[in-house]
Amino acid sequence: MIDLADPGIYSNGIPQDVFADLRGRQGLHRNEGPDQFWSVTRHGDLIDVSRDTTTFSSEVGHIQIYDIDPDALDARASMIDLDPPIHTVLRRLVSSAFTPRHVQDYREAIRARVVDCLDRFEADGGGDWVHAVAAPVPIGVICDLMGVPEEDHEYMIELSDHLVAGTSSEPLSPDAYGNTTELRLLPFNSPAAHGISEYARKLGEERRARPTGDLMSKLIAAEVDGERLTDSQFTNFFRLMIFAGNETTRSAMAHLAVHVAEHPDQFDRVRTDPTLLETAAEEVIRYSSPILYFRRTVTADTELAGTPLAAGDKIVMWYAAANFDRSVFVDPLRFDVGRPKQPPNVAFGGGGAHFCLGASLARLELELLIEEIVARNLRFDLPSPPKFVDSNFVNGIEHLEVRLK
C-alpha cells in the first residue's frame, strides 16, 4: 500500500508510475494510510472539483491533507483557506496588481533581477542554482511589490523555506523565531509562521505611519464591510503573499535548470524561434507542477468519477498527476517547448475562484529567465542529482549544483 501523504514518496520528484496507475483505475482512489482521503488524479475530474466551491470547500476542513482543530482553522485562515463570498472580497484587495496587463509594468524590474543573478552566476562559472538564481529572483519580485526592503529578502527566503519544512518530516523547534504559540494554531504547523507574522506587524506599522503605495500600504488601509482587516487577517495575508509569490515560482525556476541541462535541444528551439518562449515557460510550469496538491472537503453527499462521496470526506487534487494525464496531453512525459497551450495545464489550479492570483506574474518571471538563458547561450551540466525539498506539498528543489559548459 502506498501512502500518498508520505513526503518520502516525493524525494526524487513526482512519482510518475504511482500517479499513472491511479489515473488508470476506475473512479477515485481511497488513500488508507494514517490520513484517509480520496485522490483526484485525472485532469477533467480535477477541473470539476476546482470549479465547484459549494460542494468542494476550502473553508470547511483544511486545504492540506492533515486535519486541524476548528479554532486553528480560524487562527490560520487566509484568503486561500476561504470560500466565496469572503474569498472574493479579500482577493479583490490585491487582484489589480496581478492582472496580465498590470504585471507587464514589472517587466524591466524583473529583467534587471534576472540579469544581475545570471551575471554573477556566469562570473562564478556556476554554483548552487537555487541559492544563486531560483530563490533570489522571485522573492525579490514579490518583496518589491509588498514593500519589503532589499536587506530583508534573505530573511523572507529563510522563513518561507521553513514554512515548507512545516509540511515535511523534519519540523523546526517549536520555539524557533521566538514562537510561544501552539504549533497547531500556526499555518503549516511551523514557528516560521510566527516569524512572518511578527515581521508583517512591524512593517505594517511603518506603512501605517508612512504609506508608500506598495501592497503593504494598501493592505494596512484596506477595509472589508467598512472595517479594517483584523491583525490575523492582515498577517495571514502577508504570509500567503510571501509564500505563494516566492516558493512556487522558485520551484519552477529550479526545475528549469534541470530541463536546460537535460533537454538542450529544446532550448535551442527557443533560441532560433523566440515565438516559443511563452509555450516553453508553460511547459516548465506543467512539468514542474510546483504545488503537488490542494485539498477540499465535501460539504454534501455527491458523486465524482462514479465514486460516491459523503459529506466530510477529504478530496485531494493532485496537480502533479493531472498535468501528465495521457487523455489530455500527448506524450506527457516528453518535455516539449512547443506543446500547445490548449488544453491548459492545472499547475496554477483548475480554474474557478481559487485560480492562482499570481499566475501571470510567475509566467512573466519564467519567460524572462528563459529568454536571458537562451540569449546567453548558456549550457548546463549537473554533477549531482537535485536534492528535493522534504515535503508532500511542494515539488521544490532545495539544492541544485550547476556547472556551466
C-alpha positions as CSV (number, residue, x, y, z in Angstrom):
1,M,0.0,0.0,0.0
2,I,1.3,3.4,-1.0
3,D,0.6,6.3,1.4
4,L,0.4,9.4,-0.8
5,A,0.8,11.6,2.3
6,D,4.3,10.3,2.9
7,P,6.8,13.0,2.0
8,G,9.4,10.3,1.2
9,I,7.4,9.4,-2.0
10,Y,8.4,12.7,-3.5
11,S,12.1,12.6,-2.6
12,N,13.0,12.2,-6.2
13,G,10.3,14.4,-7.7
14,I,6.8,13.4,-9.0
15,P,6.2,9.6,-8.6
16,Q,5.0,9.2,-12.2
17,D,4.4,5.5,-12.1
18,V,2.2,5.8,-9.0
19,F,0.1,8.5,-10.5
20,A,-0.2,6.8,-13.8
21,D,-1.5,3.7,-12.0
22,L,-4.1,5.8,-10.1
23,R,-5.3,7.6,-13.3
24,G,-5.9,4.3,-15.0
25,R,-8.2,3.0,-12.2
26,Q,-11.9,3.3,-12.3
27,G,-13.3,6.0,-10.1
28,L,-11.3,7.7,-7.3
29,H,-8.5,6.1,-5.2
30,R,-9.0,5.9,-1.5
31,N,-5.8,6.5,0.5
32,E,-6.0,4.3,3.5
33,G,-2.8,5.4,5.3
34,P,-2.9,7.4,8.6
35,D,-4.6,10.2,6.6
36,Q,-7.6,8.9,4.7
37,F,-8.7,10.8,1.6
38,W,-9.9,10.4,-2.0
39,S,-7.3,11.2,-4.7
40,V,-8.3,13.2,-7.8
41,T,-5.6,12.4,-10.4
42,R,-7.4,13.0,-13.8
43,H,-7.4,16.3,-15.5
44,G,-11.2,16.6,-16.0
45,D,-12.1,15.5,-12.5
46,L,-9.7,18.0,-11.0
47,I,-11.3,20.8,-13.0
48,D,-14.8,19.7,-11.8
49,V,-13.7,19.9,-8.2
50,S,-11.8,23.2,-8.6
51,R,-14.8,25.0,-10.1
52,D,-17.4,23.8,-7.5
53,T,-16.5,25.6,-4.3
54,T,-20.0,24.9,-2.9
55,T,-19.7,21.1,-2.9
56,F,-15.9,21.0,-2.5
57,S,-14.9,23.5,0.1
58,S,-11.6,25.2,1.1
59,E,-13.2,26.7,4.2
60,V,-14.7,23.5,5.6
61,G,-11.9,21.4,6.9
62,H,-8.4,22.3,5.7
63,I,-6.5,22.9,2.4
64,Q,-3.8,20.4,3.3
65,I,-4.1,16.7,3.9
66,Y,-3.8,16.7,7.7
67,D,-6.8,17.8,9.8
68,I,-6.7,20.7,12.2
69,D,-9.0,21.8,15.0
70,P,-11.8,24.4,14.4
71,D,-10.0,27.1,16.5
72,A,-6.9,26.5,14.4
73,L,-8.9,27.0,11.2
74,D,-9.9,30.4,12.4
75,A,-6.4,31.4,13.5
76,R,-4.7,30.2,10.3
77,A,-7.3,31.4,7.7
78,S,-6.0,33.5,4.9
79,M,-7.7,34.2,1.5
80,I,-6.7,30.8,0.2
81,D,-8.4,29.0,3.1
82,L,-11.8,30.6,2.5
83,D,-14.7,30.2,0.0
84,P,-16.7,32.9,-1.8
85,P,-18.0,35.3,-1.0
86,I,-15.4,36.4,1.6
87,H,-12.6,34.8,-0.6
88,T,-13.7,37.0,-3.4
89,V,-13.8,40.2,-1.3
90,L,-10.2,39.6,0.0
91,R,-8.9,38.7,-3.4
92,R,-10.1,42.0,-4.8
93,L,-8.0,43.9,-2.3
94,V,-4.8,42.9,-4.3
95,S,-6.0,41.4,-7.6
96,S,-5.5,44.5,-9.7
97,A,-1.7,44.3,-9.0
98,F,-1.6,40.8,-10.6
99,T,-3.7,41.2,-13.8
100,P,-1.9,40.1,-17.0
101,R,-1.8,43.7,-18.2
102,H,-0.6,45.1,-14.9
103,V,2.3,42.7,-14.4
104,Q,3.8,43.9,-17.7
105,D,4.7,47.1,-15.7
106,Y,7.1,45.0,-13.7
107,R,8.9,43.6,-16.8
108,E,12.1,45.7,-16.6
109,A,12.4,45.4,-12.9
110,I,12.2,41.6,-13.2
111,R,14.6,41.6,-16.1
112,A,17.1,43.6,-14.0
113,R,17.0,41.0,-11.2
114,V,17.4,38.1,-13.7
115,V,20.3,39.8,-15.4
116,D,22.0,40.6,-12.1
117,C,21.7,37.0,-10.8
118,L,22.9,35.4,-14.1
119,D,25.8,37.8,-14.4
120,R,27.1,36.7,-11.0
121,F,26.3,33.0,-11.8
122,E,28.3,33.2,-15.0
123,A,31.2,35.0,-13.3
124,D,31.4,32.2,-10.8
125,G,31.3,29.5,-13.5
126,G,28.1,28.0,-11.9
127,G,27.2,27.0,-8.4
128,D,24.1,26.3,-6.4
129,W,21.4,27.4,-8.9
130,V,18.7,27.5,-6.2
131,H,20.7,29.9,-4.0
132,A,22.1,32.0,-6.8
133,V,19.1,32.3,-9.1
134,A,15.9,30.4,-8.4
135,A,15.5,31.8,-4.8
136,P,16.5,35.5,-5.1
137,V,14.6,36.3,-8.3
138,P,11.0,35.6,-7.2
139,I,11.5,36.7,-3.6
140,G,12.9,39.9,-4.9
141,V,9.9,40.5,-7.2
142,I,7.2,39.8,-4.6
143,C,9.1,41.7,-1.9
144,D,9.3,44.7,-4.2
145,L,5.5,44.5,-4.7
146,M,4.9,44.1,-1.0
147,G,7.3,46.8,0.0
148,V,9.8,44.6,1.9
149,P,13.3,46.3,2.0
150,E,16.1,44.6,0.0
151,E,18.1,43.9,3.1
152,D,15.2,41.7,4.4
153,H,14.8,39.5,1.3
154,E,17.1,36.7,2.6
155,Y,15.1,36.6,5.8
156,M,11.9,36.2,3.8
157,I,13.5,33.3,1.9
158,E,14.5,31.7,5.2
159,L,11.1,32.0,6.7
160,S,9.4,30.7,3.5
161,D,11.7,27.8,3.4
162,H,10.8,26.8,6.9
163,L,7.1,27.1,6.2
164,V,7.7,24.3,3.7
165,A,9.5,22.4,6.4
166,G,6.3,22.5,8.3
167,T,4.8,20.2,5.7
168,S,7.6,17.7,5.9
169,S,9.0,15.1,8.3
170,E,11.7,17.5,9.8
171,P,9.9,20.3,11.6
172,L,11.6,23.2,13.3
173,S,12.0,23.5,17.1
174,P,8.6,24.8,18.4
175,D,10.2,27.9,19.9
176,A,12.1,28.9,16.8
177,Y,11.8,32.7,15.9
178,G,10.7,33.3,19.5
179,N,7.4,31.5,19.0
180,T,5.2,30.8,22.0
181,T,2.0,29.8,20.2
182,E,0.9,26.2,19.9
183,L,2.0,24.8,16.6
184,R,-1.5,23.6,15.8
185,L,-2.6,27.2,15.6
186,L,0.1,28.2,13.2
187,P,-0.1,27.9,9.4
188,F,1.9,24.9,8.2
189,N,2.3,23.9,11.9
190,S,5.5,25.9,11.7
191,P,7.0,28.5,14.0
192,A,8.3,30.3,10.9
193,A,4.7,31.5,10.5
194,H,5.1,33.3,13.8
195,G,8.3,34.9,12.5
196,I,6.5,36.1,9.3
197,S,3.5,37.5,11.4
198,E,5.9,39.5,13.6
199,Y,7.7,40.9,10.6
200,A,4.3,41.8,9.0
201,R,3.2,43.6,12.1
202,K,6.4,45.7,12.2
203,L,6.3,46.6,8.5
204,G,2.6,47.2,8.7
205,E,3.1,49.8,11.5
206,E,5.7,51.5,9.4
207,R,3.4,51.7,6.4
208,R,0.5,52.9,8.6
209,A,2.7,55.8,9.6
210,R,4.3,56.4,6.2
211,P,2.3,54.9,3.3
212,T,4.4,54.3,0.2
213,G,1.9,52.9,-2.3
214,D,3.1,49.3,-2.1
215,L,0.8,46.4,-1.4
216,M,1.5,46.5,2.4
217,S,0.3,50.1,2.4
218,K,-2.8,49.1,0.6
219,L,-3.5,46.2,3.0
220,I,-2.9,48.2,6.1
221,A,-5.5,50.7,4.9
222,A,-7.9,48.2,3.3
223,E,-11.5,47.8,4.6
224,V,-13.9,44.9,4.4
225,D,-17.5,45.8,5.1
226,G,-16.4,49.1,6.4
227,E,-13.8,47.7,8.8
228,R,-10.1,47.3,8.6
229,L,-8.5,43.9,8.4
230,T,-8.0,42.2,11.8
231,D,-4.5,41.5,12.9
232,S,-4.7,37.9,11.9
233,Q,-6.3,38.7,8.6
234,F,-3.5,41.2,7.8
235,T,-0.6,39.0,8.9
236,N,-2.0,35.8,7.3
237,F,-2.5,37.8,4.0
238,F,1.1,38.9,4.1
239,R,2.3,35.4,4.8
240,L,0.3,34.0,1.9
241,M,1.7,36.6,-0.5
242,I,5.3,36.0,0.6
243,F,5.0,32.2,0.4
244,A,2.9,31.9,-2.8
245,G,4.9,34.6,-4.5
246,N,8.2,33.1,-3.7
247,E,8.0,29.3,-3.2
248,T,6.0,28.2,-6.3
249,T,8.0,30.3,-8.8
250,R,11.2,29.4,-7.1
251,S,10.4,25.7,-7.6
252,A,9.6,26.2,-11.2
253,M,12.8,28.1,-11.8
254,A,14.8,25.4,-10.0
255,H,13.3,22.7,-12.3
256,L,14.0,24.9,-15.3
257,A,17.8,24.4,-14.8
258,V,17.2,20.7,-14.8
259,H,15.4,20.9,-18.1
260,V,18.1,23.2,-19.6
261,A,20.7,20.5,-18.7
262,E,18.7,17.5,-19.8
263,H,17.0,19.0,-22.9
264,P,19.4,21.4,-24.5
265,D,17.8,20.8,-27.9
266,Q,14.5,22.1,-26.7
267,F,16.1,25.4,-25.6
268,D,17.9,25.6,-28.9
269,R,14.5,25.6,-30.5
270,V,13.6,28.7,-28.4
271,R,16.8,30.4,-29.3
272,T,16.1,30.0,-33.1
273,D,12.3,30.7,-32.7
274,P,11.5,33.2,-30.0
275,T,7.8,32.7,-30.5
276,L,8.2,29.5,-28.5
277,L,9.2,31.5,-25.4
278,E,5.7,31.6,-24.0
279,T,4.9,27.9,-24.5
280,A,8.4,27.0,-23.2
281,A,7.6,28.7,-19.9
282,E,4.2,27.0,-19.8
283,E,5.9,23.6,-20.3
284,V,8.3,24.2,-17.4
285,I,5.3,25.1,-15.2
286,R,3.4,21.9,-16.3
287,Y,6.4,19.6,-15.9
288,S,7.5,21.0,-12.5
289,S,4.0,21.3,-11.0
290,P,5.4,23.3,-8.1
291,I,2.4,22.6,-5.8
292,L,1.7,18.9,-5.7
293,Y,-1.8,19.1,-4.4
294,F,-4.5,21.1,-2.6
295,R,-7.3,19.5,-0.6
296,R,-11.0,20.2,-0.5
297,T,-13.7,18.9,1.8
298,V,-17.1,17.5,0.6
299,T,-20.0,19.6,2.0
300,A,-22.9,17.3,0.9
301,D,-23.3,13.8,-0.3
302,T,-22.3,13.7,-4.0
303,E,-20.6,11.6,-6.7
304,L,-17.4,12.2,-8.7
305,A,-16.0,9.9,-11.4
306,G,-18.6,7.3,-10.4
307,T,-17.4,7.3,-6.8
308,P,-20.0,8.1,-4.1
309,L,-18.7,10.7,-1.7
310,A,-20.1,11.6,1.7
311,A,-20.2,15.0,3.4
312,G,-17.0,15.4,5.4
313,D,-14.8,13.3,3.0
314,K,-11.4,14.7,2.1
315,I,-10.7,15.3,-1.6
316,V,-7.1,15.8,-2.6
317,M,-6.5,17.3,-6.1
318,W,-3.1,16.1,-7.3
319,Y,-2.0,18.7,-9.8
320,A,1.2,16.8,-10.3
321,A,-0.9,13.8,-11.6
322,A,-3.4,15.7,-13.7
323,N,-0.6,17.5,-15.6
324,F,0.5,14.2,-17.0
325,D,-2.9,12.8,-17.9
326,R,-2.4,11.0,-21.3
327,S,-6.0,11.6,-22.2
328,V,-5.3,15.3,-22.3
329,F,-1.6,15.7,-23.1
330,V,0.1,13.9,-26.0
331,D,3.1,12.0,-24.8
332,P,3.0,13.8,-21.4
333,L,6.4,12.6,-20.1
334,R,8.1,14.3,-23.1
335,F,9.4,17.8,-22.4
336,D,8.3,19.9,-25.4
337,V,8.7,23.6,-25.5
338,G,6.3,23.8,-28.4
339,R,3.5,22.0,-26.6
340,P,0.2,23.8,-27.3
341,K,-1.2,25.9,-24.5
342,Q,-4.6,24.3,-25.0
343,P,-5.7,22.2,-23.3
344,P,-4.2,24.1,-20.3
345,N,-2.2,22.5,-17.5
346,V,-3.5,22.8,-14.0
347,A,-0.3,23.8,-12.1
348,F,-2.0,27.1,-11.1
349,G,-5.3,25.4,-10.4
350,G,-8.1,24.1,-12.4
351,G,-9.9,27.4,-12.8
352,G,-12.7,28.9,-10.7
353,A,-12.4,31.1,-7.6
354,H,-9.1,29.8,-6.4
355,F,-7.1,30.0,-9.7
356,C,-3.7,31.2,-8.7
357,L,-3.7,35.0,-8.3
358,G,0.0,35.3,-9.3
359,A,-0.1,33.1,-12.4
360,S,0.6,35.9,-14.8
361,L,3.5,37.2,-12.7
362,A,5.0,33.7,-12.4
363,R,4.8,33.2,-16.1
364,L,6.4,36.5,-16.9
365,E,9.3,35.8,-14.5
366,L,9.9,32.4,-16.1
367,E,9.7,33.8,-19.6
368,L,12.3,36.5,-18.9
369,L,14.6,34.0,-17.2
370,I,14.4,31.6,-20.2
371,E,14.8,34.5,-22.6
372,E,18.1,35.5,-20.9
373,I,19.4,32.0,-20.7
374,V,19.0,31.3,-24.4
375,A,20.3,34.8,-25.3
376,R,23.5,34.0,-23.4
377,N,23.6,30.5,-25.0
378,L,24.1,29.0,-21.5
379,R,24.8,25.3,-21.3
380,F,24.3,23.5,-18.0
381,D,25.8,20.3,-16.6
382,L,24.5,18.7,-13.4
383,P,27.4,17.0,-11.5
384,S,24.9,15.5,-9.0
385,P,21.2,14.9,-8.8
386,P,18.9,17.6,-7.4
387,K,18.1,17.5,-3.7
388,F,14.4,17.8,-3.3
389,V,12.6,19.5,-0.5
390,D,11.3,17.1,2.1
391,S,7.6,17.8,1.5
392,N,4.4,16.2,0.3
393,F,3.0,19.6,-0.7
394,V,5.7,21.5,-2.6
395,N,7.6,19.9,-5.5
396,G,10.6,22.0,-4.6
397,I,14.4,21.6,-5.1
398,E,16.5,22.6,-2.1
399,H,19.9,22.3,-3.7
400,L,21.0,22.0,-7.3
401,E,24.6,22.2,-8.3
402,V,25.1,23.5,-11.9
403,R,28.3,23.8,-13.9
404,L,28.5,25.9,-17.0
405,K,29.8,24.1,-20.0
